[in-house]
Amino acid sequence: MKSPLLTLPGAVPAEGVDEGVAAHYGDLFREQRALADGTGFVDLSHRGVVTVTGDDRLAWLHLLLTQHVSDLPAGQATEALILSANGHIEHALYLVDDGETVWAHVEPGTQEALIAYLESMKFFYKVEVADRTADIAVVHLPAGSIAEVPQGVAVRETPHGRDLFLPRADLEAYAGQAGPPAGILAYEALRVEQHRPRLGFETDHRTIPHELGWIGSAVHLQKGCYRGQETVARVQNLGKPPRRLVFLHLDGSEVHLPVAGTELRLAGDGPDGRKIGFITTSVRHHELGPVALALVKRNVAVDAPLVAGDTAAAQEVVVEP
């Protein structure tokens, strides 16, 4: 979905999975500072939107998701995963129930596969699943924002801000009153600062929730069975995940950021040292400078200096080894 807000002054289109919205509107650091101060908004209208209705919607989703949602109060935001039979992360849902409908936004382009899976699991439950991406746009208001929320719009309120499920036809009009726009790069910079993983960025085909710190926020450890629960329980009770998420401070003297997939090595091992991890997301932050999220082997010492390609990197612990 190509956003109509790409016609706003200064808009530069994003690329890759975030294609369809603006990367920035001409001043990346100004946009970051505005979001950090609680002003402006982010156009996330490229994200998939899925709804579930019907009397059994919460009880049914409770059987499929990693999160405890059977008694989810109306208006309470949560996030949840869908795992493979082996416990690997397949989908990440950011959802809220408004009392009649569960609203969820998901990574761009993943909604069709998610809906296909949900449809295959309906059985006799009284639920209806719908792809609302064509008529609903996600808009993010940062924490502290006093921008007005239109009446009747579903809202996910989190410590990081509010996600609005706005009729796509109202997107341009709302943008005119919601304050200065901020691009997806500013949003991503704050996400990295907050150590929040993103499906397809911090995950690969073998990622399990423990590696990213998703236990608790997206995975409930005291709920009933769901696909992949055996892996979650085994790692929680008997072992440790093979990798862990870290936050990296990168050498600010380098002109170029190490891109996603850049191999990490121990600084003391030199350029031919063994690979001990890789960059997942790298950004330029308005206060912290160049920073990144990365996955490293669990047994890497938490104070070990690292090198990302040719760029020196210092760790901060996100997931304990």
Secondary structure as GFF3:
##gff-version 3
##sequence-region A 1 321
A	DSSP	three_ten_helix	4	7	.	.	.	ID=ss1
A	DSSP	beta_strand	12	13	.	.	.	ID=ss2
A	DSSP	three_ten_helix	16	18	.	.	.	ID=ss3
A	DSSP	beta_strand	22	24	.	.	.	ID=ss4
A	DSSP	alpha_helix	28	36	.	.	.	ID=ss5
A	DSSP	beta_strand	41	43	.	.	.	ID=ss6
A	DSSP	beta_strand	48	53	.	.	.	ID=ss7
A	DSSP	alpha_helix	57	64	.	.	.	ID=ss8
A	DSSP	beta_strand	78	83	.	.	.	ID=ss9
A	DSSP	beta_strand	89	97	.	.	.	ID=ss10
A	DSSP	beta_strand	101	106	.	.	.	ID=ss11
A	DSSP	alpha_helix	111	120	.	.	.	ID=ss12
A	DSSP	beta_strand	128	131	.	.	.	ID=ss13
A	DSSP	beta_strand	136	142	.	.	.	ID=ss14
A	DSSP	beta_strand	154	158	.	.	.	ID=ss15
A	DSSP	beta_strand	161	167	.	.	.	ID=ss16
A	DSSP	three_ten_helix	168	170	.	.	.	ID=ss17
A	DSSP	alpha_helix	171	175	.	.	.	ID=ss18
A	DSSP	beta_strand	181	182	.	.	.	ID=ss19
A	DSSP	alpha_helix	184	193	.	.	.	ID=ss20
A	DSSP	alpha_helix	209	212	.	.	.	ID=ss21
A	DSSP	alpha_helix	229	238	.	.	.	ID=ss22
A	DSSP	beta_strand	243	250	.	.	.	ID=ss23
A	DSSP	beta_strand	263	266	.	.	.	ID=ss24
A	DSSP	three_ten_helix	267	269	.	.	.	ID=ss25
A	DSSP	beta_strand	277	285	.	.	.	ID=ss26
A	DSSP	beta_strand	289	297	.	.	.	ID=ss27
A	DSSP	beta_strand	306	308	.	.	.	ID=ss28
A	DSSP	beta_strand	311	317	.	.	.	ID=ss29
###
